[in-house]
Amino acid sequence: MRTSILALIVGILATSFASAANVSVHQVDQNNYEVLVTNPTPLSENEAHALVATAAVSICKNLSPAPGKWRFEAKEKIGGGVISSEQDTYRFIQELSCVAGARAVEGERHPTLHTTEESLQVQEEIRRKSAEYFRLIVAGQYNQAYAQVSANDLGVDEAAWKHGKQSFRETAGDPLRISIDKITVYDNPAEAPEPGLYVAADFGNEFKNVPIQCGYLMWFRRAGGDFLITREETGYVTAQQLKSIPSTQLPEIKRRLRCVAP
């Protein structure tokens, strides 16, 4: 079936966190859509899902919305001593189907970790796995690093992922510091798209030609499974760019890159 564009722009201005967000809908085929959320600054996962959920009611009308896979892109361009004002640096894409009948109600979710010791063990495991992930990449061991990734959740194929990592490695040069600055455990949260254990690892790395690289990895473990990376958000400033950035703007740039350490 030929792909068509549904002429639907949902203007959602009442919610303060997304006053500048734009929601558009691409119809793939009958009752199947891609919902695109764009915003000048990054939104949280919950904020993006809330916008999609609101749009889904209008899209599906008398049918029931059934969200599918999703992915996002977040970019911050930096250069010339100023923070780029480029629009729509954040893009969130959600697959959506409209189905007959009421959606099944998921049972109440319960924590998968039962003691503080279990939580601390998970935090230590993710801290170790995250640091090892970056060390594999800087060593050019892309196959081993890619084995830690859930490709379907990231929305990128193996060739594109490896090309991106190789390009960054060539730009960044030798590693000077690999630092996992913060670990946050989300134990089977009700708002998550799939039951399981989610753990975020905020990092701040330093390389010869890239003195600032910040972002986070989201690790996910299904019941009975292993941890895999389902999201990776990263931004960086090259040494050349840093020379042209006034020191007064550096804290704001680090904030936009989601650096945890000062």
N, C-alpha and C positions, 0 to 999 in steps of 0.2 A: 504494500500500500504506500502511495506517495506521501511523503512527510509534508505536513502543512503547518503553518504558523497560526496559532490561535490569537486573535487580536484582543488580548486581554491584559491590561496593565492594572494591577491592584495597588492603589495609592493608600498606603497605611501610614497615617500621620499622627494618630492619636497616641501611640506608644512612644514615650520619650526616647528609649534606647535606639529606635530605628526611624527617627524623624526624617532622615534623608534616604532611607532605604527604598529601593525600587524592586517590585516583584513582577516578573513577566513569565508567561507560560508558552511553552512550545509543545504542540500536539504531535506526538509521534505516530499514533494511529488511533483507532476508535477506543476511547476510554483509557488511553495511556498517554501520559504527559511527562515533560520535564519542567520543573518549576525552578526558575533562576532568581536568586536574591542578590542584588548588587548594592554596595554601600561604600562611601568614601573611606570609612575606617572599619577595621575588623569587628565582627559581632561574635558573641559567644555562641556556642552550639545551641544552647537553649533558646537564645533570642532568634536565631535563624529558623529553628524548627517551629517556633511560635508563629513567625510570619508565614511560613509555608502552610501550617495548619489552618490559619485564618483564610488564606487564599484557597485552600483545598475545598472548603465548604462551598465557595462560590463556583468553583470549577465543576465539582461533582453533582451539584444540585440535589436531585432526589436519590442519587447513588451514595454509597459509602466510600470515603477516601481510604486507600490502602497504600501507605508510603512504602517505597522500595529503597534501593541503594542511594547513597548520597556522597558527595565529595565537596571540597571547598578549595579555593585558592586565595591567598592573601599576600599582597605585594606592597612594599614601601620603597619608592625610589628616592635615593638620596644623592645629592651632588650639588656642586656650585655653592656650597655654604648655606643652602636653604633646604628646608623640608619640602619635598615635592607636593604640589597641590593636585596631582593627577586624580581624576574622579574614578570611582568604582574600583578601588584597589582590592576590595573584598568581593568574591564571587562564591555563592553557595548554590549547588545544583542538587535537587532532590527529584528522584523518580517517583511518579505518582500514578496509581491506577484507580479508576472509579468502578466499584463492583456492586452487584446487587446484594441486598440483605444487610443486616447489621453486622458490624465487625465483632469478632470474638473478643470477649473481655478477658484480658490477661489476669491471671491470679496474682495475689499480693506477692511482692518480691521480698525475700528475706536475706539478711547478710550471709555471705559465704565465709567470712572470717569470724571466729568466735572468741578470740583472746587478743590482748594487746601484743603478746609475743608473736602471734601469727602475722599481725599487721606489720610489726617491725621486721620480720623475716622477709615479707613481700617487699617492703621498702628497700631493704638491703639488696635483694635480688634484682630489682629494677634499676637501682643505682649502678650495680655491677654490669648488668646487661646493656644499659644505655652507654656507659663509658666504652665498653667493648665494641658496641656498634660503630661508634665514631672512630675508634682505633682501627677497625677493619677497613673502613672507608679510606682513611688517610694512608693506610698501607697498600691500597689498591686491591684488597681482597673483596671484590664486589660480590662474588657468588656467595661467600659466607655471610656478608652483611645482608644481602637480599633475602637470605633464608630466614631472617628475623622479621620480615615484612609481610603483612597481609595485602597482597597486590590488589585484590578486588576492593577492599575497603579504601585503599589509597587512591584508586581510580587511575592508575598508571601502569603501563605494561613494563616488562622487564628491561627491554632495550632502552626505553625512554628514561627509566629510573637510573640505569647504569650510566647513560650518557650525561644526565644531570649531575651525578655524583663525580664522574670523571672531570667534567668541566669545572666544578667547584674546586676539586683537588688541584687542578692545574692553576687556577686563579689564586688559591689560598696559600700554596707553598707548604713548607714544613710546619707541623703542629708545635706550638709552644706550650699550650695548656688545654687539657680537656677537663671540663668541670661540670658536674651534675649538681646544680645549686639547690634544687628543691624537689621533693617527692610528695605527691598528693594522691591518696587512695580514695577511690569512689567505689564502694562495695555494693554492687548490684543495685544501682540507683533506679528509682521508678521511672524517671524521665528518659533514661537511655533507650536507644532503639532496640537493644538486645540484652537479655539477662547475662550477667557475668561480672567479672572483676575488672574495673578500669583503673589504671594507674598512670598519672601524668608525671613526666620527668622534665623539669625545666633545666635548660643548660645554658652555659656561657663559655664559649670556646675562643681560643686565640691562636692565630696562625701568623707566619712570617709576613704575609702580604694582606692578611685580613685580621686586624687587631680586635674586631668585634664581630662575633657570631652568636646570636641568641635565638631562642625559641623553645619549643617543647616537643617531646614525643609522647603520644598516647599509646600505652600498651593495653591490650585486652586479652583476657583469658576466659574462654567459655568453660562451662562445667566439664571437668575431665580432660581439658586441653592444656596447651602451653601458651605462654605469653607471646603475642605477636604485635608488631607496631601497626596500628590502624590509622593513625594520623601523624603527620610530621609537619610542623610549622617552623620555618626558619627564615631569618633575615640577617644580613651582614653589612658591614661597612669596610671597604678596602682601605689600605694605608693611604693611597692617593686621595680618596674621598675625604678621609679624616683630616688631611692637611687643610682642606678648604672649609671645614665646618667650624664656626665659632664655638668656643668652649661653652658659651651660654646656651647653645642649642643642643649640646651633647646629651644632657639629661632627658630632654624631650624625645630625641631620636632613640635613646635606649628604651624609653617607655614604649614607644611605638613598636620597637623590635621585641618587646616583652622580655627585656633583660631583668632578671631577678636581683642579681648582685649589682652594687653601685659601680 
